[in-house]
């Protein structure tokens, strides 16, 4: 580097000396860059390992404490806080201060928020309102971070203009760095630390205090992994252990998702917890992009139902025929429902950046707290000794108060009075000054008692503090006890579930994905109960045992509900439901609740009216039919009309009419059967008619049917069915009589069970034979049913009802019942 000086003259002739200095640009840039890097690393981006705070965060908490913004006082404008911090401690701009303040107030960012914000402090998808619109004060846990600052527990350093002082570090009554984590980008280095559970971290710190040689494995028994503010599930724990050993590692977080019935016929994935720092809008955007690019299949819609009452609720609709679990695996692969978190535990230790493992982080914090408690105890000891010195001086003065007053009165000035008090009573200058400032109202006998009590208390406290400071183990025990109190006060249960990673079931290619996503078309049996519930039982995966042989014994033991109809089909095949209005509704059983083969309960099914989204609640589902069978569907109406519908004449629409009903007429029964079956009508006047199905010519869907049974005056059909010769041989007839003058459902009535074989066959359109003799006061049948024995009766809520033993004559009267029977159904065949 060379230097040259030269002299020139200005316009006035005065001599001016110019100094020109040649500088190496590369050296200058290197030095300037290092100064900038040093400033960013030490003064802005990295947290201190002791209190877990960056300088701006520490200054915000300290300044708010100085402003008296305690939790028990009102909020103040955030702009006021920002202004105070910027003007006194942090001259780097209001935006940086407000951003740091907002982060400390967000419950979805910090595990234990330090700022109590009032107003819009942002969300995972949106930023906060301007500081002039929001208000803030310290949260209760922030008091534990700033407590005892006036007791010389930490060093204070000058602020940026040397006019004020600020704490170099906060006392931090709990391990804030581990509890709340940190993130920051410096020059040439960065930090990214995950939040943890306060109770778990305190437990590990206390164990380290009690066992200074504790291993990482022992500490991980207390801290098994991060505990994120937004919950979720961490899959794979190997990366976490790496981070706890070396300070660097990674783990994957998955959203908490449940498979729920959105409607009776539609299944969806309900997201209630998202990975750390992932917002619902980001998830929705990625799902839409994945659907549009064909990466995601089987998703019908996405709805965000999040509110302040129930919290996060993101509903992802699944298309019919797709497996929710397989769709969820795809969502984990292609959307932020599964997100990675890279741990990089870089923090300042003794003024320099270091990468720390779990044990190192706990050790730095424990050493800090031991130093804080030691300094606090020493300060308190000094203050109590100072106070004891004054109290002892006051006691001397009170004992000889008259002489003290005489000495003061005979002195020319304060200096002479002080000197004479020191000389006469053997006092120190501090004690003499204190006596000179004494108020006369303190010179009472009661004040002496108070002083003596205070002296004794001070002596006890001084002894305790000296004992504490004389024992390192006592200080460690006190630190441990204080940590336990903080954990009890601020600790909350773990939110994040820790699991080992599960293998993805989604394939690597689009073709394999499609095969996995779609529900396998397996044999299944669909059950319709008499109380209107529908469910299915799938065949065993190995095909070694038919579904009916496995399900039947279990369902026989079930005491709840009874069967109205059963249909063997496959899970993806369309079937039909026949209604009381003569409609056939097409649907697939793929989304029906699947009852386990080992424990089948009909009550676990869904209401068929809800599953089929039937708007008319007066319309009832009477039967389940196959759309691929060659057998015709037989229908019987309340007015005695019978019709058999031609197989294969099905409209290509979701629902269509099977019969053209007359006004006020309705279908009371529907059965799919062969030509050699028998059709059975039972009327309200107890007449039963059975005749061959072959006597009813099959008709098209638009036909209105033909005469089935000849009804008596005011009589209506209450039951219609079809029986094969095999079933009819062992079938029974159940009839329940009552009076037409009582309200339906209030009179139990009288029941009779007789063999179907006792009823002779008659021709179609005849009146049949009597099936029940009415007792006195009875004039109608409330219920009737024909089917395989034993019949099962249930009450209005599906609970079982007892029926008389079978074997009664066909025209006998019934046996009084104890409770009302709402429906009668078949057992499981």
PEKA-V686349 format. One record per backbone hydrogen bond with DSSP energy under -0.5 kcal/mol. NH is the residue of the N-H (numbers start at 1). CO is the residue of the C=O. If there is no record, write none. Layout:
BEGIN
nh = <NH | NH>
co = <CO | CO>
END
This chain:
BEGIN
nh = <4 | 6 | 8 | 10 | 13 | 16 | 18 | 18 | 20 | 20 | 21 | 22 | 25 | 28 | 29 | 30 | 31 | 32 | 33 | 34 | 35 | 36 | 37 | 38 | 39 | 40 | 41 | 42 | 43 | 44 | 45 | 46 | 48 | 49 | 52 | 58 | 59 | 60 | 61 | 62 | 63 | 64 | 65 | 66 | 67 | 68 | 69 | 70 | 73 | 76 | 78 | 78 | 79 | 80 | 81 | 82 | 83 | 84 | 85 | 86 | 87 | 88 | 89 | 90 | 92 | 97 | 98 | 99 | 100 | 101 | 102 | 103 | 104 | 105 | 106 | 106 | 107 | 109 | 110 | 114 | 115 | 116 | 117 | 118 | 121 | 123 | 129 | 133 | 134 | 135 | 136 | 137 | 138 | 139 | 142 | 143 | 143 | 144 | 144 | 145 | 146 | 147 | 149 | 151 | 152 | 153 | 157 | 159 | 162 | 166 | 168 | 172 | 173 | 176 | 179 | 180 | 181 | 182 | 184 | 186 | 186 | 188 | 191 | 192 | 193 | 196 | 196 | 201 | 202 | 203 | 204 | 205 | 206 | 207 | 208 | 209 | 210 | 211 | 214 | 219 | 220 | 221 | 221 | 222 | 223 | 224 | 227 | 231 | 233 | 234 | 235 | 235 | 236 | 236 | 241 | 242 | 243 | 244 | 245 | 246 | 247 | 247 | 248 | 249 | 251 | 252 | 253 | 254 | 255 | 256 | 257 | 258 | 260 | 260 | 262 | 262 | 263 | 268 | 269 | 270 | 270 | 271 | 271 | 272 | 272 | 273 | 278 | 283 | 284 | 285 | 286 | 287 | 288 | 289 | 290 | 291 | 292 | 293 | 294 | 295 | 296 | 300 | 300 | 301 | 303 | 305 | 305 | 307 | 311 | 314 | 315 | 315 | 316 | 316 | 317 | 317 | 318 | 319 | 322 | 323 | 324 | 327 | 328 | 329 | 330 | 331 | 332 | 333 | 334 | 335 | 337 | 338 | 339 | 341 | 343 | 343 | 344 | 345 | 346 | 347 | 347 | 348 | 349 | 352 | 354 | 356 | 356 | 358 | 359 | 361 | 362 | 363 | 364 | 365 | 366 | 367 | 368 | 369 | 370 | 371 | 372 | 373 | 374 | 375 | 376 | 377 | 378 | 379 | 380 | 381 | 382 | 383 | 384 | 385 | 386 | 387 | 388 | 389 | 390 | 391 | 392 | 393 | 394 | 395 | 396 | 397 | 398 | 399 | 400 | 401 | 404 | 405 | 406 | 407 | 408 | 409 | 410 | 411 | 417 | 418 | 419 | 420 | 421 | 422 | 423 | 424 | 425 | 426 | 427 | 427 | 432 | 433 | 434 | 435 | 436 | 437 | 438 | 442 | 443 | 444 | 448 | 449 | 450 | 451 | 452 | 453 | 454 | 455 | 456 | 457 | 458 | 459 | 460 | 461 | 462 | 463 | 464 | 465 | 466 | 467 | 468 | 469 | 470 | 471 | 475 | 476 | 477 | 478 | 479 | 480 | 481 | 482 | 483 | 484 | 485 | 486 | 487 | 488 | 489 | 490 | 491 | 497 | 499 | 499 | 513 | 514 | 515 | 516 | 517 | 518 | 519 | 522 | 524 | 525 | 526 | 527 | 528 | 529 | 530 | 532 | 534 | 535 | 536 | 537 | 539 | 540 | 543 | 550 | 551 | 552 | 553 | 554 | 555 | 556 | 557 | 558 | 561 | 563 | 564 | 565 | 567 | 569 | 569 | 571 | 573 | 575 | 576 | 577 | 578 | 579 | 580 | 582 | 584 | 585 | 586 | 586 | 587 | 589 | 591 | 592 | 595 | 595 | 599 | 601 | 604 | 605 | 606 | 608 | 611 | 612 | 613 | 614 | 615 | 617 | 619 | 622 | 622 | 623 | 625 | 627 | 632 | 633 | 634 | 634 | 635 | 636 | 637 | 638 | 640 | 642 | 643 | 645 | 646 | 649 | 650 | 653 | 656 | 658 | 659 | 660 | 661 | 665 | 667 | 668 | 669 | 671 | 673 | 673 | 677 | 678 | 679 | 680 | 681 | 682 | 683 | 684 | 686 | 688 | 689 | 691 | 693 | 694 | 695 | 696 | 697 | 699 | 703 | 706 | 708 | 709 | 710 | 711 | 715 | 717 | 718 | 719 | 721 | 723 | 728 | 729 | 730 | 731 | 732 | 733 | 734 | 734 | 735 | 735 | 736 | 737 | 738 | 742 | 746 | 747 | 748 | 750 | 751 | 752 | 754 | 755 | 756 | 758 | 759 | 760 | 762 | 765 | 766 | 769 | 771 | 773 | 774 | 778 | 779 | 780 | 781 | 782 | 783 | 785 | 787 | 789 | 792 | 793 | 794 | 795 | 798 | 800 | 801 | 807 | 808 | 812 | 814 | 815 | 817 | 822 | 822 | 823 | 825 | 826 | 829>
co = <20 | 18 | 16 | 14 | 10 | 8 | 6 | 16 | 4 | 18 | 19 | 2 | 23 | 24 | 25 | 26 | 27 | 28 | 29 | 30 | 31 | 32 | 33 | 34 | 35 | 36 | 37 | 38 | 39 | 40 | 40 | 41 | 53 | 348 | 48 | 54 | 55 | 56 | 57 | 58 | 59 | 60 | 61 | 62 | 63 | 65 | 64 | 68 | 70 | 136 | 131 | 134 | 131 | 77 | 77 | 78 | 79 | 80 | 81 | 82 | 83 | 84 | 85 | 85 | 90 | 93 | 94 | 95 | 96 | 97 | 98 | 99 | 100 | 102 | 102 | 103 | 105 | 106 | 106 | 104 | 104 | 137 | 115 | 135 | 119 | 126 | 120 | 130 | 130 | 118 | 76 | 116 | 69 | 114 | 139 | 139 | 140 | 140 | 141 | 141 | 142 | 143 | 146 | 148 | 149 | 148 | 166 | 164 | 159 | 157 | 155 | 145 | 144 | 174 | 175 | 176 | 177 | 193 | 191 | 184 | 189 | 186 | 184 | 344 | 182 | 178 | 179 | 197 | 198 | 199 | 200 | 201 | 202 | 203 | 204 | 205 | 206 | 207 | 211 | 215 | 216 | 217 | 218 | 219 | 219 | 222 | 195 | 228 | 254 | 497 | 233 | 252 | 234 | 499 | 237 | 238 | 239 | 240 | 241 | 242 | 242 | 243 | 242 | 343 | 341 | 235 | 339 | 233 | 337 | 273 | 255 | 270 | 258 | 268 | 260 | 266 | 266 | 260 | 316 | 258 | 268 | 269 | 314 | 256 | 270 | 256 | 275 | 279 | 280 | 281 | 282 | 283 | 284 | 285 | 286 | 287 | 288 | 289 | 291 | 290 | 290 | 298 | 317 | 317 | 315 | 303 | 313 | 311 | 307 | 271 | 303 | 313 | 269 | 314 | 301 | 315 | 267 | 298 | 319 | 517 | 322 | 323 | 324 | 325 | 326 | 327 | 328 | 329 | 330 | 331 | 331 | 335 | 253 | 251 | 249 | 341 | 192 | 247 | 344 | 345 | 354 | 47 | 352 | 349 | 347 | 345 | 354 | 244 | 244 | 357 | 358 | 359 | 360 | 361 | 362 | 363 | 364 | 365 | 366 | 367 | 368 | 369 | 370 | 371 | 372 | 373 | 374 | 375 | 376 | 377 | 378 | 379 | 380 | 381 | 382 | 383 | 384 | 385 | 386 | 387 | 388 | 389 | 390 | 391 | 392 | 393 | 394 | 395 | 396 | 398 | 400 | 401 | 402 | 403 | 404 | 405 | 406 | 408 | 413 | 414 | 415 | 416 | 417 | 418 | 419 | 420 | 421 | 422 | 421 | 422 | 428 | 429 | 430 | 431 | 432 | 433 | 435 | 439 | 440 | 442 | 444 | 445 | 446 | 447 | 448 | 449 | 450 | 451 | 452 | 453 | 454 | 455 | 456 | 457 | 458 | 459 | 460 | 461 | 462 | 463 | 464 | 465 | 466 | 468 | 471 | 472 | 473 | 474 | 475 | 476 | 477 | 478 | 479 | 480 | 481 | 482 | 483 | 484 | 485 | 486 | 487 | 232 | 234 | 497 | 509 | 510 | 511 | 512 | 513 | 514 | 321 | 520 | 569 | 537 | 567 | 535 | 565 | 533 | 562 | 529 | 606 | 527 | 593 | 525 | 523 | 545 | 540 | 546 | 547 | 548 | 549 | 550 | 551 | 552 | 553 | 554 | 798 | 826 | 528 | 528 | 526 | 524 | 567 | 522 | 570 | 587 | 625 | 585 | 623 | 583 | 620 | 579 | 656 | 577 | 584 | 654 | 575 | 573 | 588 | 589 | 536 | 593 | 596 | 599 | 601 | 602 | 534 | 532 | 607 | 608 | 610 | 609 | 613 | 615 | 616 | 578 | 620 | 578 | 576 | 574 | 673 | 645 | 632 | 671 | 643 | 669 | 641 | 666 | 637 | 706 | 635 | 633 | 699 | 646 | 648 | 651 | 584 | 582 | 582 | 703 | 659 | 662 | 580 | 636 | 636 | 634 | 632 | 671 | 674 | 723 | 691 | 721 | 689 | 719 | 687 | 716 | 683 | 769 | 681 | 679 | 677 | 675 | 692 | 693 | 695 | 644 | 700 | 642 | 640 | 640 | 766 | 709 | 712 | 638 | 682 | 682 | 680 | 678 | 724 | 725 | 727 | 728 | 787 | 754 | 732 | 785 | 733 | 752 | 783 | 750 | 780 | 739 | 743 | 743 | 746 | 737 | 815 | 735 | 733 | 808 | 731 | 755 | 756 | 758 | 690 | 708 | 763 | 688 | 686 | 812 | 772 | 775 | 738 | 738 | 684 | 736 | 736 | 734 | 732 | 730 | 825 | 801 | 823 | 799 | 795 | 559 | 793 | 753 | 753 | 809 | 773 | 751 | 749 | 794 | 820 | 794 | 792 | 563 | 827>
END
